[in-house]
């Protein structure tokens, strides 16, 4: 298993951060691992909604099928994914309002037989991508 966490304080209200975070048409503007949604992002963001995403992890293309596991609009988006080579992914985006700013925390998990072979590199690569994504997200909301 590989686990990564990134956190940033974004100078924007939680509602604006949430709107950008869940604007799947503009996902590639801030998400450093995203390359495309082959069938479009989720039509409606509800628990159980599923969608496919093409990503780049550690420089390699990967297609992941995501399912929304938990959802609290404006506060929490928790998704679980199935990727190539039996890799399972989890991403949890938590928003905590702080006056006119918002603390955003992203927790990622990667499990599966292939992960044990590359856990260190995956952790480094995914951690860097999450931090870059939060920087880009913050700059879009500045």
Secondary structure, DSSP 8 states (H G I E B T S, - for coil): -EEEEEEEEESS-HHHHHHHHT-GGGGGGT-TTEEE-TT-S-SS--TT-EEEEEEEETTEEEEEEEEEEEEETTTEEEEEEE-GGG-EEEEEEEEEEETTEEEEEEEEEEESHHHHHHHHHHHHHHHHHHHHHHHHHHHHH-
